[in-house]
């Protein structure tokens, strides 16, 4: 399926990766650029870990763990078992196959390569066709202000299992970070078919990307339809803490509430049929679809729906 132009997709991890895979299967590889949130990145056991970037990479390579949604399939855990025997930190689980990614990434970064260069090299080795790029090669870290004080993202998300209520979010380093150059070139180069905001948590997966200087403005000025997909179905997130976080910010969780987070960018919105009653509150054209992606066919079908929605919004030449 090709409409004669590239597509830029902004994505977090598990939910976004499902749609990114669907897009990769209905578009020529050269027409898809996936932009990964790296606000979740952190240094653990001396290694640079990029959870969302790796979830996308493994999904696009057909190596993702379908049971967990993160990590590699056919994983083994000998390293974690041995680390636990020594009294090491085991709260953030790194499988043996996944560990190789972090070791080699860290080595290359310390040797002077950028995160984009490392990611591109990994994708070539793993047979990923579309371009997958981090949102920035500069350090940005998502931090959460909770009842326990400020917490680093992975400390809150994994170690505390999202339990502390969130009062505020900060993207440390974002004001000085530079958006990934290929992403900006695509947005400014003209000829884009669409910008797709994947069904990821708006607060901690998409807004770190949009916090980069000039990125929002580049999306607004790109001339292509911007279409987002709701990560909420029936008032609850398909996966992750989106609904919980919206409640903690005093926002009733729903598909329309997510759309309002992107209101200065959106031309169209795709939401689940179960949320049809909210369509009138969105403020932009809405496409109703089955957005819960269980099978590979579901991923492809939603990707086609999103692209058709974008094509319907394109301005006549």
C-alpha positions in Angstrom: 0.0 0.0 0.0 1.6 3.2 -1.1 0.3 6.7 -1.4 3.5 8.1 -3.0 5.2 9.6 0.0 7.0 8.8 3.2 5.4 8.4 6.5 6.9 9.6 9.8 5.6 7.6 12.9 6.2 8.8 16.4 6.2 5.9 18.9 6.8 4.7 22.4 7.2 1.0 23.2 4.8 -1.9 23.3 1.5 -0.4 21.9 3.3 1.9 19.4 5.5 -1.0 18.2 2.4 -3.0 17.2 1.3 -0.2 14.8 4.8 0.5 13.7 5.1 -3.2 12.6 1.7 -3.0 10.9 2.9 0.1 9.0 6.1 -1.6 8.0 4.1 -4.5 6.4 1.9 -2.3 4.3 4.4 0.3 3.2 7.6 0.0 1.2 10.5 0.1 3.7 11.9 3.3 2.2 8.6 5.1 2.9 8.6 4.6 6.7 10.6 6.5 9.3 9.9 5.5 12.9 10.9 7.9 15.6 11.4 6.3 19.0 11.0 7.9 22.4 14.4 7.8 24.3 13.2 9.6 27.5 12.9 6.1 29.0 16.6 5.5 28.4 18.8 5.0 31.4 22.2 3.6 32.6 21.9 0.3 34.4 24.7 -2.0 35.5 27.0 0.3 33.6 25.1 -0.2 30.4 23.1 2.2 28.2 19.6 0.7 28.0 17.0 2.0 25.4 13.8 0.2 26.2 11.4 1.8 23.7 14.0 1.9 20.9 14.7 -1.8 21.5 11.1 -2.8 21.7 10.6 -1.2 18.3 13.7 -2.7 16.8 12.9 -6.2 17.9 9.3 -5.9 16.7 10.4 -4.7 13.3 13.0 -7.4 13.1 10.5 -10.1 14.0 12.4 -10.9 17.2 10.1 -9.5 19.8 8.7 -11.5 22.7 5.0 -11.8 21.9 4.1 -12.8 25.5 5.7 -9.9 27.3 5.6 -7.3 24.6 9.2 -6.3 25.4 12.5 -8.0 25.1 13.5 -10.8 22.7 11.7 -14.0 22.0 13.2 -17.4 23.0 15.0 -15.5 25.8 17.1 -17.2 28.6 17.9 -15.7 32.0 21.2 -17.2 33.1 22.8 -13.7 33.6 20.0 -12.5 35.9 20.1 -15.7 37.9 23.9 -15.4 38.4 23.6 -11.7 39.2 21.1 -12.5 41.9 23.4 -15.1 43.4 26.0 -12.4 43.8 23.6 -9.9 45.4 23.3 -7.7 42.4 20.3 -5.6 41.3 17.8 -7.7 39.5 14.7 -5.4 39.6 15.2 -4.5 35.9 15.4 -7.8 34.1 17.8 -8.1 31.2 17.6 -11.4 29.2 20.8 -13.0 27.9 20.0 -12.2 24.2 18.8 -8.7 25.1 21.9 -8.1 27.2 24.1 -8.4 24.1 22.3 -5.4 22.6 23.1 -3.2 25.6 26.7 -4.3 25.9 27.4 -3.6 22.2 25.5 -0.4 22.2 27.4 0.9 25.3 30.8 -0.1 23.7 30.0 1.7 20.5 28.7 4.8 22.3 31.9 5.0 24.4 33.9 4.7 21.2 32.2 7.9 19.9 29.3 6.7 17.7 25.9 8.4 18.1 22.8 6.6 19.2 21.5 7.0 15.7 24.6 5.4 14.2 24.4 2.5 16.6 20.7 1.9 16.0 21.1 2.0 12.2 24.0 -0.5 12.4 21.9 -2.8 14.6 18.9 -2.6 12.3 21.0 -3.5 9.3 22.4 -6.5 11.1 18.9 -7.6 12.1 17.2 -7.1 8.8 15.0 -4.1 9.7 13.9 -2.4 6.5 12.3 0.9 7.6 14.5 3.6 9.2 14.3 3.5 13.0 15.8 6.5 14.7 15.9 7.8 18.3 14.2 11.1 18.8 17.6 12.6 19.6 21.2 11.7 20.0 21.4 13.9 23.0 20.5 12.8 26.5 16.9 13.4 27.6 15.5 11.7 30.7 11.9 11.5 31.8 11.5 12.1 35.6 8.3 12.0 37.6 7.4 14.0 40.7 5.5 11.8 43.1 4.4 11.6 46.7 7.8 10.1 47.3 9.6 13.0 45.5 11.3 13.0 42.1 11.8 9.5 40.6 13.7 8.5 37.5 11.3 7.0 35.0 12.5 3.3 35.3 12.6 3.5 39.0 8.9 4.5 39.0 7.8 2.3 36.1 9.6 -0.9 36.9 11.0 -0.9 40.4 7.9 0.8 41.9 5.5 -0.7 39.3 3.9 2.7 38.7 2.4 2.8 42.2 3.4 6.3 43.4 0.9 8.8 42.2 2.4 11.3 39.7 2.0 15.0 40.3 4.3 16.4 37.5 6.5 15.2 34.7 9.8 16.7 33.6 12.0 15.9 30.5 15.5 16.6 31.8 17.8 17.7 29.0 15.0 18.3 26.5 15.4 22.1 26.1 19.0 21.7 25.1 18.6 18.5 23.0 18.6 18.5 19.2 16.0 16.5 17.4 17.4 13.7 15.3 18.6 15.2 12.0 16.9 12.8 9.6 13.6 13.3 11.4 13.8 17.0 11.0 14.9 16.7 7.4 11.9 14.4 6.6 9.5 16.9 8.3 11.0 19.9 6.5 11.7 18.3 3.1 8.1 18.3 1.7 6.3 15.4 0.1 5.3 13.6 3.3 2.3 11.4 3.1 1.5 11.5 6.8 2.7 11.9 10.3 1.3 9.2 12.5 1.3 9.3 16.3 1.2 5.7 17.4 -1.0 4.5 20.3 1.4 5.2 23.0 1.1 6.9 26.4 0.9 10.6 25.5 2.4 11.8 28.7 5.6 9.7 28.9 6.0 8.2 25.4 5.0 10.9 22.9 5.4 14.2 24.8 9.1 13.6 25.4 9.5 13.6 21.6 7.3 16.7 21.2 9.3 18.5 23.9 12.4 18.7 21.7 13.0 22.2 20.4 11.5 22.8 17.0 9.9 19.4 16.7 6.3 20.5 17.3 6.7 23.4 14.9 8.2 21.1 12.3 5.2 18.8 12.5 2.8 21.6 12.3 4.6 23.0 9.2 5.2 19.8 7.4 2.2 20.1 5.1 1.1 16.5 5.6 -1.9 15.2 7.6 -1.1 14.4 11.3 -3.2 11.4 12.5 -3.0 10.0 16.0 -4.3 6.6 17.2 -5.9 6.4 20.7 -4.2 4.1 23.2 -7.4 4.2 25.3 -10.3 1.8 24.8 -13.4 2.1 26.9 -11.7 4.4 29.4 -8.8 2.1 30.0 -5.3 1.8 28.5 -4.7 -1.4 26.4 -1.4 -1.7 28.3 0.5 0.5 30.7 -0.4 3.4 33.1 -1.9 5.9 30.7 -5.4 5.9 32.3 -3.9 5.9 35.8 -1.7 8.9 35.0 -4.6 10.9 33.4 -6.7 10.3 36.5 -3.8 11.5 38.7 -3.7 14.7 36.7 -7.4 15.2 37.2 -8.3 14.2 33.6 -11.1 11.7 33.1 -9.4 9.0 31.0 -10.8 8.6 27.5 -10.0 8.6 23.9 -11.0 12.3 23.6 -8.7 13.2 26.5 -5.7 11.8 24.7 -6.7 13.7 21.5 -6.7 17.0 23.4 -3.0 16.4 24.4 -2.2 16.8 20.7 -4.9 19.4 19.8 -2.4 21.8 18.2 -1.1 19.1 15.9 -3.9 16.9 14.9 -5.8 16.8 11.5 -7.4 13.4 12.2 -7.9 10.8 15.0 -8.4 7.1 15.0 -10.2 5.7 18.0 -11.9 2.4 18.9 -15.5 1.7 17.9 -16.2 1.2 21.7 -15.6 4.9 22.2 -17.9 6.2 19.4 -19.8 8.4 21.9 -16.6 10.5 22.5 -16.1 11.3 18.8 -18.0 14.6 18.9 -15.7 15.9 21.7 -12.4 15.3 19.7 -12.6 18.4 17.5 -11.0 16.9 14.4 -12.3 14.3 11.9 -12.6 10.9 13.6 -12.2 7.4 12.2 -13.7 4.6 14.2 -11.9 1.2 14.0 -11.0 -1.9 15.9 -7.8 -0.6 17.5 -7.0 -3.5 19.8 -4.2 -5.3 18.0 -3.9 -8.9 19.0 -2.8 -10.6 15.8 -0.5 -9.6 13.0 -3.6 -9.2 10.8 -4.9 -6.7 13.4 -1.7 -4.7 13.1 -1.8 -4.5 9.3 -5.6 -3.7 9.3 -5.1 -0.8 11.7 -2.1 0.5 9.7 -4.2 0.5 6.5 -7.1 2.3 8.3 -4.7 5.0 9.6 -3.2 5.6 6.2 -6.6 5.8 4.6 -7.7 8.3 7.2 -4.6 10.4 6.4 -5.1 10.1 2.7 -8.7 11.3 3.0 -7.3 14.5 4.8 -4.7 15.4 2.2 -5.1 18.7 0.6 -5.7 18.5 -3.2 -2.5 19.2 -5.2 
